[in-house]
Structures are given as C-alpha cells and as structure tokens.
Amino acid sequence: MADRGTTERCPAGKAALERGSFGCANDMVSNGELMVQAVALRHAPAGRPVIVFDVGANVGEWTVGLLKTADAASRLDVRIHSFEPCSGTFELFRRNVGSAALESGQVIAVQKALSNATGTAVLNVVCGWMRRQLSACG
C-alpha cells in the first residue's frame, strides 16, 4: 500500500486542480450560470441600473457571459464590478473582457480580493496548474 501522505495526495483534490469538474460539464451553459444571468436580467426593474459584483472573476468567463446576456436582452444599463487578485489572471481577465467594456465603465476591473475583514493575506497560486490552464502565472 502506498504512503498516502507522499505519493497519492488526495485524488479528489488532484482532480479538482487538473479538471475542476470531476468529470461533469462545468461550462456556463451546462452548469446553468447563463440561465441564471438571463433570469436575473429579465426580472431586474426597467429603468434602474443593474449593478453586479463578480468576486473572484478569474479570466472573465462569467463577466463576458453577462455582457453578452445583457446585450441580447438590450440591457445596456448593466455595470459589473469584477474583482480578481492574481496579477496574471487579472491581465487575462482584462484581455478577455476587452477594452470597450472597460473604457466605457460597463466593467470596473479591480485587482484586489474581497473579504469580510480588512487586512492583507497571502494568495497561494499553483503556478504549474496556472500555466497549463491559463498560460499565465503572475
């Protein structure tokens, strides 16, 4: 039997790092996130801006999805405040969202983490995994 502490570290954890899905589809269409965005926009009061926070924005998939959903629903009053603390991921976020959304103020990108307390913390980044998944590690 292998020593689980050194050679077989948590297979579930490894699967999460390598695939993040445990064999299940985890794209925004399959997991229902795009549907939730569409329903939220459909029920948002007309004439009032829709303010959204994307905390842990990663590379911007969720923000880009909401921008497209808002555009399809003719909701040009959507403002997204996106927070991503990792510098490499933040740069990919900015590229994926695009300069038009950033310059217009429709997306406000903040390279910070959010918490229920003030202070500082260490952000642990698994760079090998980041390079494979994001082609960036900063």
C-alpha positions in Angstrom: 0.0 0.0 0.0 1.4 3.4 -1.0 2.0 6.1 1.6 -1.0 8.4 1.0 0.9 11.3 2.6 3.6 11.4 -0.1 2.6 9.5 -3.3 -1.2 9.7 -3.5 -2.2 13.1 -2.2 -6.0 13.4 -2.2 -7.1 12.1 -5.7 -10.2 14.3 -5.4 -8.0 17.4 -4.8 -5.8 16.5 -7.7 -8.9 16.0 -10.0 -10.1 19.4 -8.9 -6.8 21.1 -9.8 -6.5 19.3 -13.1 -10.0 19.3 -14.3 -12.1 21.3 -11.8 -15.1 19.3 -12.7 -14.8 15.7 -11.5 -15.9 14.5 -14.9 -19.0 16.7 -15.1 -19.5 19.5 -17.6 -18.6 22.8 -16.0 -19.2 25.3 -18.8 -21.6 28.1 -18.2 -24.3 26.7 -20.5 -24.2 23.2 -18.9 -24.0 24.4 -15.3 -26.9 26.8 -15.6 -25.0 30.1 -14.9 -26.0 31.7 -18.2 -29.7 30.8 -17.5 -29.4 32.4 -14.0 -27.9 35.5 -15.6 -30.8 35.7 -18.1 -33.5 35.2 -15.5 -31.9 37.8 -13.2 -31.8 40.4 -16.0 -35.3 39.5 -17.1 -36.6 40.3 -13.6 -34.5 43.4 -13.0 -36.6 46.5 -12.9 -36.6 48.5 -16.1 -35.1 52.0 -15.9 -32.8 51.2 -13.0 -29.2 50.2 -13.5 -28.2 46.6 -12.8 -25.2 46.5 -10.5 -23.4 43.2 -10.3 -20.3 42.0 -8.4 -18.1 39.3 -9.9 -15.9 38.3 -6.9 -13.0 36.0 -7.9 -13.5 37.0 -11.6 -10.8 34.7 -12.8 -10.2 35.1 -16.5 -13.6 36.8 -17.1 -15.8 34.0 -18.4 -18.7 34.9 -16.1 -18.3 38.7 -16.8 -18.2 38.2 -20.6 -21.2 35.9 -20.4 -23.2 38.5 -18.5 -22.1 41.2 -21.0 -23.4 39.0 -23.9 -26.6 38.2 -22.0 -27.2 41.8 -21.2 -26.6 42.8 -24.8 -29.0 40.1 -26.1 -31.7 41.4 -23.6 -31.0 45.1 -24.6 -29.9 45.8 -21.1 -27.2 48.4 -21.6 -27.6 49.6 -18.0 -25.6 46.7 -16.6 -22.5 47.6 -14.6 -20.2 44.8 -13.4 -17.6 45.3 -10.7 -15.1 42.5 -11.1 -12.5 41.5 -8.5 -9.5 39.3 -9.2 -6.4 39.5 -7.0 -3.9 37.3 -9.1 -1.9 39.5 -11.4 -1.6 37.0 -14.3 -5.2 36.0 -14.1 -6.2 39.7 -13.9 -4.4 40.5 -17.1 -6.1 37.6 -18.9 -9.4 38.9 -17.4 -8.8 42.4 -18.9 -7.9 40.9 -22.3 -10.9 38.6 -22.4 -13.4 41.3 -21.3 -12.0 43.8 -23.9 -11.1 47.4 -23.8 -14.5 48.7 -24.9 -16.3 47.3 -21.8 -13.5 48.6 -19.6 -13.2 52.0 -21.1 -17.0 52.6 -21.2 -17.2 51.8 -17.4 -19.6 48.9 -18.1 -17.0 46.7 -16.4 -14.9 48.0 -13.5 -12.0 45.7 -13.0 -10.3 45.7 -9.6 -7.1 43.8 -8.9 -8.0 43.1 -5.3 -9.5 40.3 -3.2 -12.7 40.9 -1.2 -13.3 39.8 2.4 -15.5 40.5 5.3 -12.4 41.9 7.1 -9.8 44.5 6.3 -6.2 43.4 6.1 -3.8 41.5 4.0 -3.4 37.9 3.1 -1.3 35.5 1.1 -2.7 34.3 -2.2 -1.3 30.9 -2.9 -1.0 30.2 -6.7 -0.3 26.8 -8.0 1.9 28.0 -10.9 2.2 24.7 -12.8 -1.5 24.3 -12.9 -1.9 28.0 -13.8 0.4 27.7 -16.8 -1.5 24.7 -18.1 -4.9 26.2 -17.6 -4.3 29.9 -18.2 -0.9 30.3 -19.9 -0.1 32.8 -17.2 1.3 32.9 -13.8 2.0 36.2 -12.1 
